[in-house]
């Protein structure tokens, strides 16, 4: 644990730096997981040493920006944290969607738009911080880890961020439908209806990060595309964020096929859990093979998350540990 005090020039500076009802202090506190207390003309920061050091950097950057512009907004604070901590891989900024201009029905004049909020998605563990750093710096990212580590949710957050910034033009969600034997033609409905049940975790993440109406509109316009892995053969995807979830259930041939769909300006994110393989015992997992075969390739990162990165209910860590320990007894 570490505790430090940031002295300020005056109470006036403190009031501007703390924000209305200390909202700026709360934002730093929630993002970095430290105690932040405003006392008169100083800020007390208490917490893990690394997090306290990061908070000091954030407040230094906030003070510098305050001197330039005279006042800060909550979005300013979030962008400052993104700029200050982004290099350390802890924050993804979700900029607002560019919505079509609306018009007043009475005058047909452009109606004033409400201010759009900028949301920051932060890493909550050291493993997640490494994962976000890899997502930023590489074109292909393979993330392996147990349930509850946020590997799928953070992959979707990065894809949404890239889409919002117009770095990519579409998001493609892919999953092997092993439970259906990949014979989706026998299931009722169109492709979306057939595959949706298998992509539910990805849609849950999308609905956390975007309005339900946005998700619906993007899906209908093919900006968000859902595709069974078997339907990816022969395609080349340019300027797309492509996520393959539950990749432990791919074969070696399927994984090779999927990774070679990548076109110009695209990013591929592969996630999976090697403890949840549903393939026949004699079939080698394409995810395991890729982790071993592709390590060391430039612009391709392999990130492994563990029990310490689980961010669900604390009991989940103990349940997973119990199942993975010899004899099935908890540690």
C-alpha positions, 0 to 999 in steps of 0.5 A, spaced: 500 500 500 502 507 498 499 513 500 501 520 497 498 527 497 498 532 491 498 539 493 494 544 489 495 551 488 489 554 491 482 552 494 479 555 487 484 550 483 481 544 488 474 546 486 475 546 479 479 539 479 474 536 484 468 537 479 461 538 481 460 534 487 467 531 487 465 527 480 472 528 477 475 524 483 470 519 483 471 518 476 479 517 477 477 512 483 473 508 479 477 507 474 484 506 478 481 502 484 484 507 489 482 511 494 481 519 492 479 524 497 479 531 496 481 535 503 481 543 502 487 545 497 490 538 496 488 531 494 490 524 498 491 518 494 491 511 497 492 504 494 496 499 491 503 502 489 502 502 481 495 505 482 497 511 486 503 512 481 498 512 475 493 517 479 498 522 480 500 522 473 492 523 471 492 529 476 498 532 473 495 531 467 488 534 469 492 540 472 496 542 466 489 541 462 486 546 467 491 551 466 490 551 459 482 551 458 480 554 465 475 548 466 474 541 465 468 536 463 467 529 465 469 527 458 475 531 458 477 527 465 476 521 461 480 523 455 485 525 459 485 518 463 485 515 456 491 519 454 495 518 460 494 511 461 492 508 454 500 507 453 499 502 459 493 498 456 488 500 462 483 504 458 479 503 452 475 510 450 468 509 447 467 515 443 459 517 442 456 514 435 455 519 430 447 519 430 444 522 424 441 529 425 434 530 427 429 536 425 424 539 429 417 537 426 415 544 427 420 548 423 424 543 420 430 546 423 436 542 426 434 540 433 439 541 438 442 534 440 443 532 447 451 532 449 454 525 448 457 522 453 464 518 452 465 512 456 471 509 458 472 501 459 478 500 464 482 493 465 480 491 472 486 486 473 494 486 471 492 480 466 486 485 463 491 490 462 496 486 458 490 484 454 488 491 452 495 493 451 495 487 446 489 489 443 491 496 441 498 494 439 497 488 434 493 485 428 491 478 431 490 477 438 489 470 441 486 470 448 486 464 453 483 464 459 477 461 464 470 463 464 469 470 468 476 473 466 473 478 461 476 476 455 470 476 450 467 482 453 473 486 452 474 484 445 467 486 444 469 493 447 475 494 443 471 492 436 466 497 438 471 502 440 474 501 433 467 502 429 466 508 433 472 511 431 471 509 424 478 505 424 473 499 421 467 499 418 464 493 421 464 488 426 464 480 425 462 475 430 464 468 429 463 462 433 463 454 432 457 451 433 459 445 435 453 443 439 449 443 433 455 439 429 455 445 425 449 442 421 445 449 422 441 447 416 437 443 420 435 448 425 429 453 424 430 460 421 435 464 417 442 464 419 441 470 424 436 465 428 440 459 427 446 462 430 444 467 435 443 462 441 451 460 440 453 468 440 449 470 446 455 472 450 457 476 444 450 480 444 450 481 451 457 484 451 454 489 445 448 490 449 452 492 455 456 497 451 451 500 446 444 502 446 439 496 444 436 500 438 444 501 436 445 494 436 439 492 432 440 498 427 447 495 426 445 488 425 440 489 420 444 494 416 450 488 416 455 493 420 454 488 425 455 481 422 453 474 425 456 468 422 457 461 423 465 459 422 463 454 417 460 460 413 467 464 413 470 459 408 472 463 401 471 470 404 476 476 405 474 481 410 477 488 409 476 494 415 473 489 420 474 487 427 473 480 427 471 476 433 472 468 434 469 466 441 469 459 444 475 458 439 477 452 443 472 448 439 475 449 432 479 444 429 486 446 426 484 446 419 478 451 421 483 455 425 487 456 419 481 457 415 479 463 420 485 466 421 487 467 413 480 471 412 484 477 414 484 483 409 487 490 409 485 494 415 482 488 419 483 486 426 482 479 429 481 477 436 480 470 438 478 468 445 477 461 448 478 457 454 482 450 454 478 447 460 471 447 456 473 443 449 467 440 446 471 436 440 471 429 440 477 426 444 481 424 438 481 431 435 486 437 436 483 443 438 485 449 433 486 454 439 491 450 443 495 448 436 495 456 434 498 458 441 503 453 440 504 454 433 504 462 432 508 464 438 513 469 436 510 472 430 510 479 429 503 483 430 500 477 433 500 477 440 498 471 445 495 473 452 493 468 457 489 470 463 488 466 469 484 465 476 486 472 479 483 475 473 476 473 474 472 479 475 465 475 476 462 473 483 468 472 488 465 465 489 467 463 481 474 463 482 473 458 488 469 454 484 474 454 478 480 452 483 476 446 485 474 443 479 482 444 476 485 441 483 487 434 483 481 430 485 476 436 484 477 438 491 478 446 492 485 449 494 
